[in-house]
Amino acid sequence: MGRIFNFEGPVFTALSRLADLFWLNLLYILCCIPLVTVGAASTALYYVTLKMARDEEGYITRSYFKSFKENFVQATVIWILFLLVVVIMITDIRIAGGGNTAEVFNSSLISNVVIVAVGVMAIVLAMTFVYVFPILAQFENTIKNTIKNAFLISIRHLPYTFLMLVITAIPVVLIWFFPALLILVLIMFSATAYINSKYFNRIFVLYMPKKEDDEETSSSGEAEA
C-alpha cells in the first residue's frame, strides 16, 4: 500500500501528470486567444506533449514558449492557409445550397456534386490538420513539405489517423451534447494532444534519420514521407 502512495508511486505520478496537463492546457488556451496564434500554440502544445509521451518533457513552460517562438512564422502561415481553405469550402457549400446566389447551382445534381466534393475536401483537410502541427513540432522543413508530408503520412497511417480524429472529436462531441461537461475544456486540449502524441511517436520514429546516417543528414531533422 505504501508503494502506491509514495512520491514515485502510480498515484502521485498520475496526479503530477494531470497537473502538468492542466498547466499546459492553460498555456495553450491563453496563447490561442489572439486566434491568429492558434497554429503556433498548437505546434508548441505538441512539442511538449510529444516529449511528455516519451517521458522527456523537462520544464513545460520553457519548452512550450521555446517552440512557440521558433515555429511562430511557419505555424502561423500554415494556420492562415487552413483557414482560407475552410472559408472557401464554407462559401462553396453556401452557394451550392442557395439557388438565389448563383444560377449555375440551380441544378440539384450540380449542388450535390459540389457538396460531396467539399465533403471529401473537408475529410482530407481534417486528416492533414491532425498531423501538420505535430510534424512541424518534430521536424524542420519548409511549409510546403510540412503540409505535403502531413497529408502523405495521414494516408500512409490511415488507421492511426482515424483513431486520432476520433480521440480529438470525443471531448468536443461530449461538450456539444452535454454542456454541463464544459469543465472538460480545462484539460481537453492538452489531454487529447498527449494521447495522440503516443501514436505520433510510434509513427514519427519511422521517419527519423537512422543512426548511421546522422552525420550525413546533420541535425536538420527533415522528414520526407
N, C-alpha and C positions, 0 to 999 in steps of 0.2 A: 504493500500500500504506500509505503514511504517513497518508493521509486517513482510511483505515478505522480506524486505531488511535489517532488523535488524540483529545483530550478532547471534541471536538464531533462525532466520527465515530459511525457506527452502532453499533459495538461498545460503546463506553463509554456511549452513550445508552441502549442496551438494558440494560446492566448497572446503570446508575443507576435506570432504571425498575423493574428487578427488585428492587433493594434497597428502593426506595420501597414496592413492593407487599408485600414481606416484612414491613417495619416496620408498614405499615397493617394487614396480616393479624394481626400480633401484638397490636396495639391492639384490634382487633375481638374477638379471642378473649378477651382479658383483660376487656373490658367486657361480654362475654356471660356470664361466669362466674356472676353472680347470677341468671341466667335471666330474671328479670323485666325486665332491661335490654336484652334482645335487640332489641326494637323501636327503642330509642334508638340502640343500637350499629349496627344496620343502616342507620338513617337517616343517621347520621354517616359510615358507610362509603361510602354512595352520594353524600353531599355532597362527599366528597373525590374519588371516582372519576369523578364527572360533570365535575369541574374538570380532573382529570388527562387525561380523554379529549379535553378542549379545550385541553390544554397550559396550564392556568391554575391549577395546584394550589397554588403558593406553599409555605407551611410546613404540612406534613402534620399534625403533631401538634396545632398550634394550631387549624387548620381543623377537625380531627376533633372536638376537645373543645368547640369553639365550637358546632358543630351538635348535638353530644350534649346540651349544656346547654340550648340554645334550643328543641329539639324533644322534650325528655325527656317531658313530660307527655302531649302528643298521641301520640307514638310508643308510649309505654307503654300507654295506653288502647287503641290500635289493636291492639297485640300481645296484650293480655289478651282482647280481643273475639275475635280469631282463635283463640286457644287454647280459649276457651269453645265456639266453633263446632266445632272439632276434637274436643273431648271429647264433644259432643252427637252428632256423626257416628259416633264410635267406639262410643258407647253404643248407638246405633240398630243398628249392624252386629252387635254382640254379642247384642242382644235378638233380632234377626231370625235370627241363626244358632243360637240356643239355644231350643228349644221349651219347655224347662223353666222359662224365665224368665217367659214370658207366654203364656197360652192363645191370645191373638189372633194370634200369629205362628206357630201350629202349621201353618197352611196354607203350603205351599211357594210358592204363587203370590204370596201377600202378602209372604212373606220376600224373594222375588226382586224384587218391585216396590220394597220398601224398600231393598234393596241397590243396585239400579240408580239410585234417586233419590239415595242417598247418594253413589254414584259420580259422578253429574252434579254434585252439590254440591261434591264434592272437586275436580273439574276447574275449576269456577267459582272456588272458593276459591284454588286454585293460581294461576290466571290473574290474579286480583286481587292476590294476595300478591306476585307478581313486580313489580307496578307501585307498590304503595301506599307503600312507604318511599322509593323514588326520587322519587315525586311529592311526598311530604312534604318531602324534602330540597330540592326545586327550587322549590316554590310555597308561598305562605302561604294557608291555607284552614282551614275548620272540619274537624273529624274526619269528620263525616257527608259533606261534599262531597269530602274526600280519598278516602274509600273508594268513594264513588259514581263519581268521576272515574277511579279506578284500574280499576274494573270496565268502565266505558264505553270507556275508551281501550284496554283489553286486547281488547275485542271489535272496536273500530274498526281496530285494527292487528294482526289475528289472525296473519298470517304471522310478524311480528316476535315476537309473544307466544309462539308455539310454538317459534320458534328460540331464544329466551332461556330457555324452560323446558328445552329440550334442553341448552343450554350449562351451565345451572345443575346439571342432573342428571348430566352426564357424569362429573365427578370423584367424585361420591357412588357412582355405579354401579361405577366402576373400583375404588374402595376396598372396596366391598362384595364384589366378586368376586375382587379381588386385594389381600388385606390387606397384602401387602408394600409396596404403594403408599401406605401410611398417611402417608408423608412429604409427600404432596401437601397434607395439612392445613396445612402451613407456609405455603402461599400460595394455596390453592384459593379461599378466600372473597373475598379482595381481587382475585384474578385474574379470577374469573368476574364479579364486580361491575364490574371495569374493562372487560372485553369487552362486557358488557351495556350499560354506560354509553355506549359508542359508538353503539349503536342507540337508547338512550333520548334522547340528544342530538338525533338526527335526528327523533325523534317530538315531543319537548317543544318544539322550535323552532316547531312548527306551532301551539302554544297560547300562545306568548309574546305579550304585548301589542305591537301594531305601533308603530313609532316615532312615527307621527303621533298615536297615542292615548296616548302616555306621560304627558302632562300630565293627561289626564282620569283615567287609571287610577292616577295617582300611582305609588307603588312597591309597591303591595300584592302584586303577583305572583300574584293569584288566577287559577286556571285552571278553566274550565268546559268539560267535554268535550261 
